């Protein structure tokens, strides 16, 4: 019973090509100005901006144990 294959469907050739392309993507990768720019952007710039905003606003809000009428801002 465990070896039965129910609902066998023919594979779509377009999905097979897409899957093979995604599996072998690292073989065809090349550093171009665009990939270098996007890598720099996603590895350094965006995390740096998010980190700076987090560092700048750290401790600005206190959301614990507030009652009605209390202010959220600490500064």
PQR file of N, CA, C, O and H, with PARSE charges and radii, in Angstrom:
ATOM      1  N   UNK A   1       0.800  -1.198   0.000 -0.4000 1.5000
ATOM      2  CA  UNK A   1       0.000   0.000   0.000 -0.0000 2.0000
ATOM      3  C   UNK A   1       0.844   1.264   0.000  0.5500 1.7000
ATOM      4  O   UNK A   1       0.445   2.275  -0.577 -0.5500 1.4000
ATOM      5  N   UNK A   2       1.985   1.218   0.629 -0.4000 1.5000
ATOM      6  CA  UNK A   2       2.783   2.433   0.732 -0.0000 2.0000
ATOM      7  C   UNK A   2       3.416   2.811  -0.594  0.5500 1.7000
ATOM      8  O   UNK A   2       3.754   3.977  -0.796 -0.5500 1.4000
ATOM      9  H   UNK A   2       2.310   0.397   1.098  0.4000 1.0000
ATOM     10  N   UNK A   3       3.587   1.861  -1.502 -0.4000 1.5000
ATOM     11  CA  UNK A   3       4.269   2.147  -2.749 -0.0000 2.0000
ATOM     12  C   UNK A   3       3.369   2.624  -3.863  0.5500 1.7000
ATOM     13  O   UNK A   3       3.860   2.914  -4.954 -0.5500 1.4000
ATOM     14  H   UNK A   3       3.313   0.913  -1.337  0.4000 1.0000
ATOM     15  N   UNK A   4       2.066   2.720  -3.636 -0.4000 1.5000
ATOM     16  CA  UNK A   4       1.158   3.146  -4.693 -0.0000 2.0000
ATOM     17  C   UNK A   4       1.311   4.637  -4.957  0.5500 1.7000
ATOM     18  O   UNK A   4       1.471   5.432  -4.032 -0.5500 1.4000
ATOM     19  H   UNK A   4       1.667   2.484  -2.750  0.4000 1.0000
ATOM     20  N   UNK A   5       1.261   5.002  -6.230 -0.4000 1.5000
ATOM     21  CA  UNK A   5       1.367   6.409  -6.596 -0.0000 2.0000
ATOM     22  C   UNK A   5       0.036   6.851  -7.192  0.5500 1.7000
ATOM     23  O   UNK A   5      -0.243   6.617  -8.368 -0.5500 1.4000
ATOM     24  H   UNK A   5       1.131   4.356  -6.982  0.4000 1.0000
ATOM     25  N   UNK A   6      -0.759   7.478  -6.382 -0.4000 1.5000
ATOM     26  CA  UNK A   6      -2.047   7.972  -6.828 -0.0000 2.0000
ATOM     27  C   UNK A   6      -1.891   9.362  -7.419  0.5500 1.7000
ATOM     28  O   UNK A   6      -0.931  10.066  -7.107 -0.5500 1.4000
ATOM     29  H   UNK A   6      -0.533   7.668  -5.426  0.4000 1.0000
ATOM     30  N   UNK A   7      -2.793   9.749  -8.239 -0.4000 1.5000
ATOM     31  CA  UNK A   7      -2.859  11.083  -8.831 -0.0000 2.0000
ATOM     32  C   UNK A   7      -1.579  11.424  -9.586  0.5500 1.7000
ATOM     33  O   UNK A   7      -1.041  12.519  -9.418 -0.5500 1.4000
ATOM     34  H   UNK A   7      -3.573   9.178  -8.493  0.4000 1.0000
ATOM     35  N   UNK A   8      -1.092  10.524 -10.401 -0.4000 1.5000
ATOM     36  CA  UNK A   8       0.101  10.792 -11.185 -0.0000 2.0000
ATOM     37  C   UNK A   8      -0.273  11.757 -12.306  0.5500 1.7000
ATOM     38  O   UNK A   8      -1.207  11.506 -13.068 -0.5500 1.4000
ATOM     39  H   UNK A   8      -1.530   9.635 -10.538  0.4000 1.0000
ATOM     40  N   UNK A   9       0.462  12.858 -12.399 -0.4000 1.5000
ATOM     41  CA  UNK A   9       0.161  13.915 -13.354 -0.0000 2.0000
ATOM     42  C   UNK A   9       1.381  14.121 -14.245  0.5500 1.7000
ATOM     43  O   UNK A   9       2.515  14.016 -13.780 -0.5500 1.4000
ATOM     44  H   UNK A   9       1.221  13.062 -11.781  0.4000 1.0000
ATOM     45  N   UNK A  10       1.155  14.410 -15.508 -0.4000 1.5000
ATOM     46  CA  UNK A  10       2.255  14.700 -16.423 -0.0000 2.0000
ATOM     47  C   UNK A  10       2.889  16.033 -16.030  0.5500 1.7000
ATOM     48  O   UNK A  10       2.194  16.989 -15.687 -0.5500 1.4000
ATOM     49  H   UNK A  10       0.233  14.495 -15.886  0.4000 1.0000
ATOM     50  N   UNK A  11       4.217  16.079 -16.085 -0.4000 1.5000
ATOM     51  CA  UNK A  11       4.933  17.292 -15.722 -0.0000 2.0000
ATOM     52  C   UNK A  11       4.854  18.304 -16.860  0.5500 1.7000
ATOM     53  O   UNK A  11       4.997  17.950 -18.030 -0.5500 1.4000
ATOM     54  H   UNK A  11       4.782  15.303 -16.364  0.4000 1.0000
ATOM     55  N   UNK A  12       4.629  19.550 -16.508 -0.4000 1.5000
ATOM     56  CA  UNK A  12       4.600  20.629 -17.484 -0.0000 2.0000
ATOM     57  C   UNK A  12       6.043  20.982 -17.853  0.5500 1.7000
ATOM     58  O   UNK A  12       6.842  21.253 -16.957 -0.5500 1.4000
ATOM     59  H   UNK A  12       4.513  19.837 -15.557  0.4000 1.0000
ATOM     60  N   UNK A  13       6.400  20.988 -19.129 -0.4000 1.5000
ATOM     61  CA  UNK A  13       7.787  21.274 -19.511 -0.0000 2.0000
ATOM     62  C   UNK A  13       8.269  22.654 -19.067  0.5500 1.7000
ATOM     63  O   UNK A  13       9.454  22.825 -18.778 -0.5500 1.4000
ATOM     64  H   UNK A  13       5.751  20.767 -19.857  0.4000 1.0000
ATOM     65  N   UNK A  14       7.381  23.630 -19.008 -0.4000 1.5000
ATOM     66  CA  UNK A  14       7.789  24.963 -18.565 -0.0000 2.0000
ATOM     67  C   UNK A  14       8.173  24.948 -17.088  0.5500 1.7000
ATOM     68  O   UNK A  14       9.139  25.603 -16.698 -0.5500 1.4000
ATOM     69  H   UNK A  14       6.419  23.490 -19.243  0.4000 1.0000
ATOM     70  N   UNK A  15       7.439  24.217 -16.268 -0.4000 1.5000
ATOM     71  CA  UNK A  15       7.784  24.118 -14.847 -0.0000 2.0000
ATOM     72  C   UNK A  15       9.078  23.346 -14.644  0.5500 1.7000
ATOM     73  O   UNK A  15       9.857  23.662 -13.744 -0.5500 1.4000
ATOM     74  H   UNK A  15       6.654  23.685 -16.584  0.4000 1.0000
ATOM     75  N   UNK A  16       9.308  22.348 -15.463 -0.4000 1.5000
ATOM     76  CA  UNK A  16      10.551  21.580 -15.364 -0.0000 2.0000
ATOM     77  C   UNK A  16      11.740  22.468 -15.718  0.5500 1.7000
ATOM     78  O   UNK A  16      12.756  22.425 -15.023 -0.5500 1.4000
ATOM     79  H   UNK A  16       8.676  22.091 -16.194  0.4000 1.0000
ATOM     80  N   UNK A  17      11.644  23.273 -16.778 -0.4000 1.5000
ATOM     81  CA  UNK A  17      12.723  24.184 -17.157 -0.0000 2.0000
ATOM     82  C   UNK A  17      12.952  25.237 -16.077  0.5500 1.7000
ATOM     83  O   UNK A  17      14.097  25.560 -15.760 -0.5500 1.4000
ATOM     84  H   UNK A  17      10.819  23.308 -17.343  0.4000 1.0000
ATOM     85  N   UNK A  18      11.879  25.772 -15.513 -0.4000 1.5000
ATOM     86  CA  UNK A  18      12.004  26.767 -14.447 -0.0000 2.0000
ATOM     87  C   UNK A  18      12.693  26.171 -13.229  0.5500 1.7000
ATOM     88  O   UNK A  18      13.562  26.808 -12.634 -0.5500 1.4000
ATOM     89  H   UNK A  18      10.949  25.510 -15.770  0.4000 1.0000
ATOM     90  N   UNK A  19      12.315  24.968 -12.858 -0.4000 1.5000
ATOM     91  CA  UNK A  19      12.928  24.307 -11.719 -0.0000 2.0000
ATOM     92  C   UNK A  19      14.411  24.058 -11.969  0.5500 1.7000
ATOM     93  O   UNK A  19      15.233  24.290 -11.083 -0.5500 1.4000
ATOM     94  H   UNK A  19      11.609  24.451 -13.342  0.4000 1.0000
ATOM     95  N   UNK A  20      14.762  23.590 -13.160 -0.4000 1.5000
ATOM     96  CA  UNK A  20      16.166  23.362 -13.479 -0.0000 2.0000
ATOM     97  C   UNK A  20      16.961  24.659 -13.485  0.5500 1.7000
ATOM     98  O   UNK A  20      18.121  24.679 -13.072 -0.5500 1.4000
ATOM     99  H   UNK A  20      14.094  23.401 -13.880  0.4000 1.0000
ATOM    100  N   UNK A  21      16.352  25.735 -13.948 -0.4000 1.5000
ATOM    101  CA  UNK A  21      17.028  27.027 -13.953 -0.0000 2.0000
ATOM    102  C   UNK A  21      17.293  27.499 -12.529  0.5500 1.7000
ATOM    103  O   UNK A  21      18.369  28.025 -12.245 -0.5500 1.4000
ATOM    104  H   UNK A  21      15.410  25.719 -14.284  0.4000 1.0000
ATOM    105  N   UNK A  22      16.335  27.321 -11.634 -0.4000 1.5000
ATOM    106  CA  UNK A  22      16.512  27.761 -10.263 -0.0000 2.0000
ATOM    107  C   UNK A  22      17.513  26.900  -9.510  0.5500 1.7000
ATOM    108  O   UNK A  22      18.231  27.399  -8.644 -0.5500 1.4000
ATOM    109  H   UNK A  22      15.461  26.894 -11.864  0.4000 1.0000
ATOM    110  N   UNK A  23      17.567  25.628  -9.828 -0.4000 1.5000
ATOM    111  CA  UNK A  23      18.529  24.737  -9.169 -0.0000 2.0000
ATOM    112  C   UNK A  23      19.954  25.075  -9.608  0.5500 1.7000
ATOM    113  O   UNK A  23      20.872  25.050  -8.788 -0.5500 1.4000
ATOM    114  H   UNK A  23      16.983  25.223 -10.531  0.4000 1.0000
ATOM    115  N   UNK A  24      20.146  25.384 -10.869 -0.4000 1.5000
ATOM    116  CA  UNK A  24      21.478  25.631 -11.423 -0.0000 2.0000
ATOM    117  C   UNK A  24      21.832  27.106 -11.532  0.5500 1.7000
ATOM    118  O   UNK A  24      22.741  27.465 -12.282 -0.5500 1.4000
ATOM    119  H   UNK A  24      19.401  25.405 -11.535  0.4000 1.0000
ATOM    120  N   UNK A  25      21.142  27.958 -10.810 -0.4000 1.5000
ATOM    121  CA  UNK A  25      21.364  29.394 -10.940 -0.0000 2.0000
ATOM    122  C   UNK A  25      22.783  29.792 -10.557  0.5500 1.7000
ATOM    123  O   UNK A  25      23.363  30.661 -11.206 -0.5500 1.4000
ATOM    124  H   UNK A  25      20.404  27.667 -10.201  0.4000 1.0000
ATOM    125  N   UNK A  26      23.349  29.197  -9.544 -0.4000 1.5000
ATOM    126  CA  UNK A  26      24.682  29.581  -9.079 -0.0000 2.0000
ATOM    127  C   UNK A  26      25.751  29.302 -10.137  0.5500 1.7000
ATOM    128  O   UNK A  26      26.811  29.929 -10.114 -0.5500 1.4000
ATOM    129  H   UNK A  26      22.878  28.490  -9.016  0.4000 1.0000
ATOM    130  N   UNK A  27      25.500  28.393 -11.045 -0.4000 1.5000
ATOM    131  CA  UNK A  27      26.482  28.076 -12.081 -0.0000 2.0000
ATOM    132  C   UNK A  27      26.591  29.184 -13.122  0.5500 1.7000
ATOM    133  O   UNK A  27      27.634  29.342 -13.756 -0.5500 1.4000
ATOM    134  H   UNK A  27      24.640  27.884 -11.064  0.4000 1.0000
ATOM    135  N   UNK A  28      25.530  29.941 -13.298 -0.4000 1.5000
ATOM    136  CA  UNK A  28      25.486  30.955 -14.335 -0.0000 2.0000
ATOM    137  C   UNK A  28      25.533  32.368 -13.790  0.5500 1.7000
ATOM    138  O   UNK A  28      25.341  33.320 -14.547 -0.5500 1.4000
ATOM    139  H   UNK A  28      24.683  29.813 -12.783  0.4000 1.0000
ATOM    140  N   UNK A  29      25.786  32.535 -12.491 -0.4000 1.5000
ATOM    141  CA  UNK A  29      25.821  33.872 -11.893 -0.0000 2.0000
ATOM    142  C   UNK A  29      27.098  34.588 -12.286  0.5500 1.7000
ATOM    143  O   UNK A  29      28.174  33.992 -12.299 -0.5500 1.4000
ATOM    144  H   UNK A  29      25.943  31.762 -11.876  0.4000 1.0000
ATOM    145  N   UNK A  30      26.976  35.871 -12.608 -0.4000 1.5000
ATOM    146  CA  UNK A  30      28.137  36.701 -12.915 -0.0000 2.0000
ATOM    147  C   UNK A  30      27.998  38.027 -12.195  0.5500 1.7000
ATOM    148  O   UNK A  30      26.903  38.574 -12.063 -0.5500 1.4000
ATOM    149  H   UNK A  30      26.102  36.356 -12.598  0.4000 1.0000
ATOM    150  N   UNK A  31      29.142  38.537 -11.728 -0.4000 1.5000
ATOM    151  CA  UNK A  31      29.147  39.851 -11.113 -0.0000 2.0000
ATOM    152  C   UNK A  31      29.116  40.906 -12.206  0.5500 1.7000
ATOM    153  O   UNK A  31      30.032  41.005 -13.023 -0.5500 1.4000
ATOM    154  H   UNK A  31      30.031  38.092 -11.835  0.4000 1.0000
ATOM    155  N   UNK A  32      28.060  41.681 -12.205 -0.4000 1.5000
ATOM    156  CA  UNK A  32      27.922  42.797 -13.125 -0.0000 2.0000
ATOM    157  C   UNK A  32      27.750  44.050 -12.275  0.5500 1.7000
ATOM    158  O   UNK A  32      27.561  43.937 -11.063 -0.5500 1.4000
ATOM    159  H   UNK A  32      27.316  41.600 -11.542  0.4000 1.0000
ATOM    160  N   UNK A  33      27.808  45.224 -12.859 -0.4000 1.5000
ATOM    161  CA  UNK A  33      27.567  46.424 -12.062 -0.0000 2.0000
ATOM    162  C   UNK A  33      26.202  46.403 -11.358  0.5500 1.7000
ATOM    163  O   UNK A  33      26.068  46.889 -10.235 -0.5500 1.4000
ATOM    164  H   UNK A  33      27.962  45.316 -13.843  0.4000 1.0000
ATOM    165  N   UNK A  34      25.215  45.846 -12.020 -0.4000 1.5000
ATOM    166  CA  UNK A  34      23.873  45.794 -11.407 -0.0000 2.0000
ATOM    167  C   UNK A  34      23.854  44.856 -10.208  0.5500 1.7000
ATOM    168  O   UNK A  34      23.313  45.212  -9.161 -0.5500 1.4000
ATOM    169  H   UNK A  34      25.324  45.452 -12.932  0.4000 1.0000
ATOM    170  N   UNK A  35      24.439  43.651 -10.342 -0.4000 1.5000
ATOM    171  CA  UNK A  35      24.426  42.718  -9.209 -0.0000 2.0000
ATOM    172  C   UNK A  35      25.297  43.236  -8.074  0.5500 1.7000
ATOM    173  O   UNK A  35      24.983  43.012  -6.904 -0.5500 1.4000
ATOM    174  H   UNK A  35      24.879  43.362 -11.193  0.4000 1.0000
ATOM    175  N   UNK A  36      26.389  43.926  -8.401 -0.4000 1.5000
ATOM    176  CA  UNK A  36      27.213  44.532  -7.354 -0.0000 2.0000
ATOM    177  C   UNK A  36      26.464  45.617  -6.610  0.5500 1.7000
ATOM    178  O   UNK A  36      26.537  45.703  -5.384 -0.5500 1.4000
ATOM    179  H   UNK A  36      26.644  44.107  -9.351  0.4000 1.0000
ATOM    180  N   UNK A  37      25.738  46.451  -7.355 -0.4000 1.5000
ATOM    181  CA  UNK A  37      24.951  47.506  -6.719 -0.0000 2.0000
ATOM    182  C   UNK A  37      23.859  46.922  -5.832  0.5500 1.7000
ATOM    183  O   UNK A  37      23.674  47.371  -4.701 -0.5500 1.4000
ATOM    184  H   UNK A  37      25.679  46.381  -8.351  0.4000 1.0000
ATOM    185  N   UNK A  38      23.139  45.933  -6.331 -0.4000 1.5000
ATOM    186  CA  UNK A  38      22.057  45.348  -5.541 -0.0000 2.0000
ATOM    187  C   UNK A  38      22.595  44.621  -4.314  0.5500 1.7000
ATOM    188  O   UNK A  38      21.970  44.664  -3.255 -0.5500 1.4000
ATOM    189  H   UNK A  38      23.290  45.568  -7.250  0.4000 1.0000
ATOM    190  N   UNK A  39      23.739  43.954  -4.434 -0.4000 1.5000
ATOM    191  CA  UNK A  39      24.331  43.288  -3.282 -0.0000 2.0000
ATOM    192  C   UNK A  39      24.729  44.306  -2.231  0.5500 1.7000
ATOM    193  O   UNK A  39      24.460  44.111  -1.046 -0.5500 1.4000
ATOM    194  H   UNK A  39      24.248  43.919  -5.295  0.4000 1.0000
ATOM    195  N   UNK A  40      25.366  45.391  -2.650 -0.4000 1.5000
ATOM    196  CA  UNK A  40      25.743  46.446  -1.707 -0.0000 2.0000
ATOM    197  C   UNK A  40      24.510  47.043  -1.046  0.5500 1.7000
ATOM    198  O   UNK A  40      24.506  47.318   0.154 -0.5500 1.4000
ATOM    199  H   UNK A  40      25.584  45.549  -3.613  0.4000 1.0000
ATOM    200  N   UNK A  41      23.482  47.238  -1.827 -0.4000 1.5000
ATOM    201  CA  UNK A  41      22.255  47.829  -1.297 -0.0000 2.0000
ATOM    202  C   UNK A  41      21.614  46.930  -0.247  0.5500 1.7000
ATOM    203  O   UNK A  41      21.254  47.401   0.832 -0.5500 1.4000
ATOM    204  H   UNK A  41      23.485  47.015  -2.802  0.4000 1.0000
ATOM    205  N   UNK A  42      21.469  45.647  -0.549 -0.4000 1.5000
ATOM    206  CA  UNK A  42      20.760  44.739   0.354 -0.0000 2.0000
ATOM    207  C   UNK A  42      21.609  44.250   1.517  0.5500 1.7000
ATOM    208  O   UNK A  42      21.059  43.831   2.536 -0.5500 1.4000
ATOM    209  H   UNK A  42      21.762  45.264  -1.425  0.4000 1.0000
ATOM    210  N   UNK A  43      22.944  44.289   1.397 -0.4000 1.5000
ATOM    211  CA  UNK A  43      23.793  43.783   2.470 -0.0000 2.0000
ATOM    212  C   UNK A  43      24.230  44.897   3.414  0.5500 1.7000
ATOM    213  O   UNK A  43      24.350  44.671   4.618 -0.5500 1.4000
ATOM    214  H   UNK A  43      23.391  44.629   0.569  0.4000 1.0000
ATOM    215  N   UNK A  44      24.472  46.102   2.886 -0.4000 1.5000
ATOM    216  CA  UNK A  44      25.010  47.172   3.723 -0.0000 2.0000
ATOM    217  C   UNK A  44      24.056  48.343   3.928  0.5500 1.7000
ATOM    218  O   UNK A  44      23.850  48.774   5.062 -0.5500 1.4000
ATOM    219  H   UNK A  44      24.375  46.286   1.908  0.4000 1.0000
ATOM    220  N   UNK A  45      23.477  48.858   2.863 -0.4000 1.5000
ATOM    221  CA  UNK A  45      22.727  50.109   2.944 -0.0000 2.0000
ATOM    222  C   UNK A  45      21.409  49.938   3.693  0.5500 1.7000
ATOM    223  O   UNK A  45      21.157  50.662   4.656 -0.5500 1.4000
ATOM    224  H   UNK A  45      23.644  48.508   1.942  0.4000 1.0000
ATOM    225  N   UNK A  46      20.577  49.012   3.281 -0.4000 1.5000
ATOM    226  CA  UNK A  46      19.262  48.844   3.915 -0.0000 2.0000
ATOM    227  C   UNK A  46      19.393  48.394   5.368  0.5500 1.7000
ATOM    228  O   UNK A  46      18.720  48.972   6.221 -0.5500 1.4000
ATOM    229  H   UNK A  46      20.782  48.423   2.499  0.4000 1.0000
ATOM    230  N   UNK A  47      20.230  47.382   5.709 -0.4000 1.5000
ATOM    231  CA  UNK A  47      20.399  47.067   7.130 -0.0000 2.0000
ATOM    232  C   UNK A  47      20.993  48.234   7.932  0.5500 1.7000
ATOM    233  O   UNK A  47      20.664  48.414   9.104 -0.5500 1.4000
ATOM    234  H   UNK A  47      20.776  46.913   5.016  0.4000 1.0000
ATOM    235  N   UNK A  48      21.864  49.019   7.300 -0.4000 1.5000
ATOM    236  CA  UNK A  48      22.416  50.185   7.984 -0.0000 2.0000
ATOM    237  C   UNK A  48      21.348  51.222   8.301  0.5500 1.7000
ATOM    238  O   UNK A  48      21.336  51.792   9.392 -0.5500 1.4000
ATOM    239  H   UNK A  48      22.132  48.872   6.347  0.4000 1.0000
ATOM    240  N   UNK A  49      20.459  51.465   7.359 -0.4000 1.5000
ATOM    241  CA  UNK A  49      19.373  52.424   7.593 -0.0000 2.0000
ATOM    242  C   UNK A  49      18.443  51.927   8.692  0.5500 1.7000
ATOM    243  O   UNK A  49      18.072  52.685   9.588 -0.5500 1.4000
ATOM    244  H   UNK A  49      20.469  51.001   6.473  0.4000 1.0000
ATOM    245  N   UNK A  50      18.068  50.653   8.622 -0.4000 1.5000
ATOM    246  CA  UNK A  50      17.183  50.087   9.648 -0.0000 2.0000
ATOM    247  C   UNK A  50      17.865  50.114  11.019  0.5500 1.7000
ATOM    248  O   UNK A  50      17.227  50.429  12.023 -0.5500 1.4000
ATOM    249  H   UNK A  50      18.369  50.037   7.895  0.4000 1.0000
ATOM    250  N   UNK A  51      19.154  49.787  11.060 -0.4000 1.5000
ATOM    251  CA  UNK A  51      19.893  49.829  12.321 -0.0000 2.0000
ATOM    252  C   UNK A  51      20.002  51.228  12.879  0.5500 1.7000
ATOM    253  O   UNK A  51      19.870  51.422  14.087 -0.5500 1.4000
ATOM    254  H   UNK A  51      19.673  49.531  10.244  0.4000 1.0000
ATOM    255  N   UNK A  52      20.242  52.215  12.020 -0.4000 1.5000
ATOM    256  CA  UNK A  52      20.325  53.595  12.480 -0.0000 2.0000
ATOM    257  C   UNK A  52      18.995  54.075  13.035  0.5500 1.7000
ATOM    258  O   UNK A  52      18.954  54.727  14.078 -0.5500 1.4000
ATOM    259  H   UNK A  52      20.349  52.057  11.039  0.4000 1.0000
ATOM    260  N   UNK A  53      17.912  53.759  12.346 -0.4000 1.5000
ATOM    261  CA  UNK A  53      16.585  54.161  12.843 -0.0000 2.0000
ATOM    262  C   UNK A  53      16.306  53.490  14.186  0.5500 1.7000
ATOM    263  O   UNK A  53      15.783  54.129  15.099 -0.5500 1.4000
ATOM    264  H   UNK A  53      17.945  53.230  11.498  0.4000 1.0000
ATOM    265  N   UNK A  54      16.650  52.208  14.312 -0.4000 1.5000
ATOM    266  CA  UNK A  54      16.456  51.521  15.590 -0.0000 2.0000
ATOM    267  C   UNK A  54      17.301  52.103  16.692  0.5500 1.7000
ATOM    268  O   UNK A  54      16.842  52.221  17.828 -0.5500 1.4000
ATOM    269  H   UNK A  54      17.075  51.690  13.570  0.4000 1.0000
ATOM    270  N   UNK A  55      18.550  52.476  16.375 -0.4000 1.5000
ATOM    271  CA  UNK A  55      19.433  53.066  17.382 -0.0000 2.0000
ATOM    272  C   UNK A  55      18.948  54.453  17.771  0.5500 1.7000
ATOM    273  O   UNK A  55      19.004  54.825  18.943 -0.5500 1.4000
ATOM    274  H   UNK A  55      18.923  52.380  15.453  0.4000 1.0000
ATOM    275  N   UNK A  56      18.471  55.223  16.796 -0.4000 1.5000
ATOM    276  CA  UNK A  56      18.023  56.589  17.056 -0.0000 2.0000
ATOM    277  C   UNK A  56      16.749  56.605  17.910  0.5500 1.7000
ATOM    278  O   UNK A  56      16.597  57.466  18.777 -0.5500 1.4000
ATOM    279  H   UNK A  56      18.425  54.922  15.843  0.4000 1.0000
ATOM    280  N   UNK A  57      15.840  55.662  17.669 -0.4000 1.5000
ATOM    281  CA  UNK A  57      14.559  55.657  18.378 -0.0000 2.0000
ATOM    282  C   UNK A  57      14.535  54.691  19.561  0.5500 1.7000
ATOM    283  O   UNK A  57      13.475  54.466  20.146 -0.5500 1.4000
ATOM    284  H   UNK A  57      15.964  54.964  16.965  0.4000 1.0000
ATOM    285  N   UNK A  58      15.679  54.120  19.921 -0.4000 1.5000
ATOM    286  CA  UNK A  58      15.727  53.191  21.047 -0.0000 2.0000
ATOM    287  C   UNK A  58      15.358  53.910  22.338  0.5500 1.7000
ATOM    288  O   UNK A  58      15.959  54.929  22.679 -0.5500 1.4000
ATOM    289  H   UNK A  58      16.539  54.304  19.446  0.4000 1.0000
ATOM    290  N   UNK A  59      14.392  53.392  23.040 -0.4000 1.5000
ATOM    291  CA  UNK A  59      13.968  53.974  24.305 -0.0000 2.0000
ATOM    292  C   UNK A  59      13.030  55.152  24.171  0.5500 1.7000
ATOM    293  O   UNK A  59      12.693  55.779  25.175 -0.5500 1.4000
ATOM    294  H   UNK A  59      13.904  52.564  22.763  0.4000 1.0000
ATOM    295  N   UNK A  60      12.597  55.476  22.964 -0.4000 1.5000
ATOM    296  CA  UNK A  60      11.719  56.629  22.774 -0.0000 2.0000
ATOM    297  C   UNK A  60      10.287  56.317  23.194  0.5500 1.7000
ATOM    298  O   UNK A  60       9.531  57.220  23.554 -0.5500 1.4000
ATOM    299  H   UNK A  60      12.871  54.967  22.148  0.4000 1.0000
ATOM    300  N   UNK A  61       9.917  55.047  23.148 -0.4000 1.5000
ATOM    301  CA  UNK A  61       8.553  54.665  23.468 -0.0000 2.0000
ATOM    302  C   UNK A  61       8.570  53.632  24.580  0.5500 1.7000
ATOM    303  O   UNK A  61       9.378  52.704  24.570 -0.5500 1.4000
ATOM    304  H   UNK A  61      10.531  54.313  22.856  0.4000 1.0000
ATOM    305  N   UNK A  62       7.670  53.804  25.536 -0.4000 1.5000
ATOM    306  CA  UNK A  62       7.517  52.821  26.600 -0.0000 2.0000
ATOM    307  C   UNK A  62       6.073  52.356  26.568  0.5500 1.7000
ATOM    308  O   UNK A  62       5.167  53.100  26.944 -0.5500 1.4000
ATOM    309  H   UNK A  62       7.014  54.558  25.544  0.4000 1.0000
ATOM    310  N   UNK A  63       5.860  51.131  26.122 -0.4000 1.5000
ATOM    311  CA  UNK A  63       4.504  50.629  25.934 -0.0000 2.0000
ATOM    312  C   UNK A  63       4.045  49.730  27.081  0.5500 1.7000
ATOM    313  O   UNK A  63       2.931  49.209  27.037 -0.5500 1.4000
ATOM    314  H   UNK A  63       6.596  50.527  25.817  0.4000 1.0000
ATOM    315  N   UNK A  64       4.869  49.539  28.095 -0.4000 1.5000
ATOM    316  CA  UNK A  64       4.518  48.629  29.175 -0.0000 2.0000
ATOM    317  C   UNK A  64       3.891  49.393  30.340  0.5500 1.7000
ATOM    318  O   UNK A  64       4.337  50.483  30.696 -0.5500 1.4000
ATOM    319  H   UNK A  64       5.774  49.963  28.130  0.4000 1.0000
ATOM    320  N   UNK A  65       2.870  48.815  30.912 -0.4000 1.5000
ATOM    321  CA  UNK A  65       2.219  49.306  32.126 -0.0000 2.0000
ATOM    322  C   UNK A  65       1.718  50.739  31.982  0.5500 1.7000
ATOM    323  O   UNK A  65       1.914  51.563  32.875 -0.5500 1.4000
ATOM    324  H   UNK A  65       2.507  47.929  30.622  0.4000 1.0000
ATOM    325  N   UNK A  66       1.091  51.027  30.886 -0.4000 1.5000
ATOM    326  CA  UNK A  66       0.527  52.357  30.684 -0.0000 2.0000
ATOM    327  C   UNK A  66      -0.950  52.337  31.030  0.5500 1.7000
ATOM    328  O   UNK A  66      -1.654  51.364  30.761 -0.5500 1.4000
ATOM    329  H   UNK A  66       0.932  50.357  30.160  0.4000 1.0000
ATOM    330  N   UNK A  67      -1.397  53.404  31.617 -0.4000 1.5000
ATOM    331  CA  UNK A  67      -2.808  53.563  31.929 -0.0000 2.0000
ATOM    332  C   UNK A  67      -3.399  54.640  31.037  0.5500 1.7000
ATOM    333  O   UNK A  67      -2.686  55.323  30.302 -0.5500 1.4000
ATOM    334  H   UNK A  67      -0.825  54.195  31.835  0.4000 1.0000
ATOM    335  N   UNK A  68      -4.685  54.776  31.112 -0.4000 1.5000
ATOM    336  CA  UNK A  68      -5.359  55.764  30.303 -0.0000 2.0000
ATOM    337  C   UNK A  68      -4.875  57.161  30.698  0.5500 1.7000
ATOM    338  O   UNK A  68      -4.858  57.523  31.875 -0.5500 1.4000
ATOM    339  H   UNK A  68      -5.264  54.221  31.709  0.4000 1.0000
ATOM    340  N   UNK A  69      -4.487  57.926  29.690 -0.4000 1.5000
ATOM    341  CA  UNK A  69      -4.016  59.285  29.941 -0.0000 2.0000
ATOM    342  C   UNK A  69      -2.505  59.398  30.059  0.5500 1.7000
ATOM    343  O   UNK A  69      -1.973  60.506  29.992 -0.5500 1.4000
ATOM    344  H   UNK A  69      -4.501  57.632  28.734  0.4000 1.0000
ATOM    345  N   UNK A  70      -1.797  58.289  30.231 -0.4000 1.5000
ATOM    346  CA  UNK A  70      -0.337  58.340  30.279 -0.0000 2.0000
ATOM    347  C   UNK A  70       0.227  58.514  28.876  0.5500 1.7000
ATOM    348  O   UNK A  70      -0.356  58.055  27.894 -0.5500 1.4000
ATOM    349  H   UNK A  70      -2.229  57.389  30.286  0.4000 1.0000
ATOM    350  N   UNK A  71       1.362  59.180  28.801 -0.4000 1.5000
ATOM    351  CA  UNK A  71       2.004  59.394  27.521 -0.0000 2.0000
ATOM    352  C   UNK A  71       2.870  58.200  27.163  0.5500 1.7000
ATOM    353  O   UNK A  71       3.457  57.562  28.037 -0.5500 1.4000
ATOM    354  H   UNK A  71       1.836  59.554  29.598  0.4000 1.0000
ATOM    355  N   UNK A  72       2.947  57.900  25.860 -0.4000 1.5000
ATOM    356  CA  UNK A  72       3.803  56.813  25.391 -0.0000 2.0000
ATOM    357  C   UNK A  72       5.256  57.279  25.254  0.5500 1.7000
ATOM    358  O   UNK A  72       6.186  56.488  25.407 -0.5500 1.4000
ATOM    359  H   UNK A  72       2.471  58.418  25.150  0.4000 1.0000
ATOM    360  N   UNK A  73       5.438  58.556  24.967 -0.4000 1.5000
ATOM    361  CA  UNK A  73       6.784  59.059  24.714 -0.0000 2.0000
ATOM    362  C   UNK A  73       7.560  59.175  26.030  0.5500 1.7000
ATOM    363  O   UNK A  73       7.027  59.626  27.045 -0.5500 1.4000
ATOM    364  H   UNK A  73       4.682  59.199  24.842  0.4000 1.0000
ATOM    365  N   UNK A  74       8.806  58.767  25.990 -0.4000 1.5000
ATOM    366  CA  UNK A  74       9.673  58.863  27.151 -0.0000 2.0000
ATOM    367  C   UNK A  74      10.500  60.129  27.118  0.5500 1.7000
ATOM    368  O   UNK A  74      10.890  60.638  28.168 -0.5500 1.4000
ATOM    369  H   UNK A  74       9.239  58.401  25.166  0.4000 1.0000
ATOM    370  N   UNK A  75      10.776  60.649  25.930 -0.4000 1.5000
ATOM    371  CA  UNK A  75      11.631  61.837  25.795 -0.0000 2.0000
ATOM    372  C   UNK A  75      10.863  63.101  25.934  0.5500 1.7000
ATOM    373  O   UNK A  75      11.439  64.186  25.845 -0.5500 1.4000
ATOM    374  H   UNK A  75      10.459  60.236  25.076  0.4000 1.0000
TER
END
